[in-house]
Amino acid sequence: MGITSRRAAKNWTMLSEGRATWASTSPKNSWIEDLKKEQLLVYRNPAEKGYTVSLALQRGESISPLAFPDVTFTVEELLGETS
């Protein structure tokens, strides 16, 4: 396994472990901006071992926070302009 593969595996493990820990604090949804892949990762419905719903939204898609369903954000608004 090369350095890049090891680093990616370590980052994925950290994200997976962090999601479970974060879910245990009971926020109803968490949004993470993945700037490298230009996507918005959305986790909803916390459970004992993480979230029961996970979405990977791309540019051109939109989302509403659970607390404010009448408010809509596009992925472009959240990620900003492409470089």
C-alpha positions, 0 to 999 in steps of 0.5 A, spaced: 500 500 500 502 506 497 503 512 502 497 516 498 493 509 499 495 509 507 493 516 508 486 515 504 485 509 509 487 513 515 482 519 513 476 514 511 477 511 518 478 517 522 471 520 518 468 513 520 470 513 527 468 521 528 461 520 525 459 514 530 462 519 535 458 525 533 452 521 532 452 519 539 451 526 541 445 526 537 445 532 532 439 530 527 444 532 521 451 533 520 453 536 513 461 535 511 464 539 505 468 534 501 472 539 497 476 534 493 470 531 490 466 537 490 460 534 494 456 535 500 456 529 505 450 529 509 448 524 515 441 524 518 438 520 523 443 518 529 443 511 531 448 508 536 453 506 531 452 512 527 447 515 522 442 511 519 441 516 513 447 518 509 447 522 502 453 524 497 450 530 494 453 533 487 453 540 484 446 541 481 443 538 487 440 541 493 438 540 501 434 543 506 436 542 514 431 538 518 430 544 523 428 548 517 425 544 511 422 551 508 430 553 507 433 550 501 441 550 499 444 548 493 451 545 493 454 550 489 452 555 495 455 551 500 461 549 496 462 556 493 465 557 486 469 551 482 476 553 481 
